[in-house]
Amino acid sequence: MIKVTTLDKREIALNAELIERVESIPETVITLTNGKKVLVTHTLDEVIAKVIAYRRLIARPLGEQDEVK
């Protein structure tokens, strides 16, 4: 899961595995595999960084700890 902030300032957690694409038009729109779209305050690069951090975290051997930023 990655934490994002919607345009109405709500913090939500999205399943990063369900992200199909991220667009900047000019708001950042995250489209999920089920077709649902989420508009967020983060930039395209910030969303990509969150997904990369999440994937690195889940790829770590058990016992190693780190926080997703």
SVG drawing of the C-alpha trace seen along z (x, -y; Angstrom):
<svg xmlns="http://www.w3.org/2000/svg" viewBox="-14 -21 31 34">
<polyline fill="none" stroke="black" stroke-width="0.4" points="0.0,0.0 1.1,-3.6 -0.3,-6.6 -1.5,-9.5 -3.5,-12.7 -6.5,-13.3 -7.4,-16.8 -9.9,-17.2 -7.1,-16.7 -8.0,-13.1 -5.2,-10.7 -5.9,-7.3 -3.9,-4.1 -3.9,-2.6 -2.8,0.9 0.3,0.2 -0.2,3.6 -3.5,2.3 -2.1,-0.8 -2.4,-0.6 -1.1,-4.1 -0.4,-7.5 -1.0,-10.6 -0.3,-14.4 -3.0,-16.3 -2.3,-18.8 -3.6,-17.1 -2.0,-13.8 -4.5,-11.0 -3.9,-7.4 -5.9,-4.8 -6.4,-1.5 -6.9,1.8 -10.6,1.8 -11.0,-1.6 -11.4,-3.7 -9.5,-7.0 -8.0,-8.9 -6.9,-12.5 -4.0,-13.2 -1.9,-16.2 1.4,-14.5 3.4,-14.9 3.8,-12.1 7.4,-11.6 6.3,-11.5 3.8,-8.7 6.4,-6.8 8.9,-7.2 6.2,-5.9 5.6,-2.8 9.3,-2.1 9.8,-2.5 6.9,-0.1 8.3,2.5 11.8,2.3 10.2,2.7 8.3,5.9 11.3,7.3 13.5,7.1 14.3,10.3 12.2,11.0 13.6,9.3 14.9,6.2 12.8,3.1 12.3,-0.2 9.5,-2.6 7.9,-3.6 8.1,-7.4"/>
</svg>
